Amino acid sequence: MSNARMIVSKERWDGLEEKERSWFVYDTMISIDKRLTSLEKAKIIDKSLSFMGGVVGGAAAFLGIKIWS
């Protein structure tokens, strides 16, 4: 698959046949789909890391209160 982020100049676009234009559009759509899928998966990882950080921070606060009280 070609690099979908490639910039195509107007002159080159005008010189392409309809089939080649269709492939550029198709490659771009596939690339966008892959990027959106990876972003959707990242939400789960971000939420998990936030939860673990909250647990660690809560435990540290609890120990800090117990030790210095």
For each residue, the residues with C-beta under 8 A, 3 or more apart:
1: 4 27 30 31
2: 6 24 27
3: 6
4: 1 27 28 30 31 32
5: 31
6: 2 3
7:
8: 12 13 16 24
9: 12 13
10: 13 14
11: 14 15
12: 8 9 15 16
13: 8 9 10 16 21
14: 10 11
15: 11 12
16: 8 12 13 20 21 24
17: 20 21
18: 21 22
19: 22 23
20: 16 17 23 24
21: 13 16 17 18 24 25
22: 18 19 25 26
23: 19 20 26 27
24: 2 8 16 20 21 27 28
25: 21 22 28 29
26: 22 23 29 30
27: 1 2 4 23 24 30 31
28: 4 24 25 31 32
29: 25 26 32 33
30: 1 4 26 27 33 34
31: 1 4 5 27 28 34 35
32: 4 28 29 35 36
33: 29 30 36 37
34: 30 31 37 38
35: 31 32 38 39
36: 32 33 39 40
37: 33 34 40 41
38: 34 35 41 42
39: 35 36 42 43
40: 36 37 43
41: 37 38 44 45
42: 38 39 45 46
43: 39 40 46 47
44: 41 47 48
45: 41 42 48 49
46: 42 43 49 50
47: 43 44 50 51
48: 44 45 51 52
49: 45 46 52 53
50: 46 47 53 54
51: 47 48 54 55
52: 48 49 55 56
53: 49 50 56 57
54: 50 51 57 58
55: 51 52 58 59
56: 52 53 59 60
57: 53 54 60 61
58: 54 55 61 62
59: 55 56 62 63
60: 56 57 63 64
61: 57 58 64 65
62: 58 59 65 66
63: 59 60 66 67
64: 60 61 67 68
65: 61 62 68 69
66: 62 63 69
67: 63 64
68: 64 65
69: 65 66
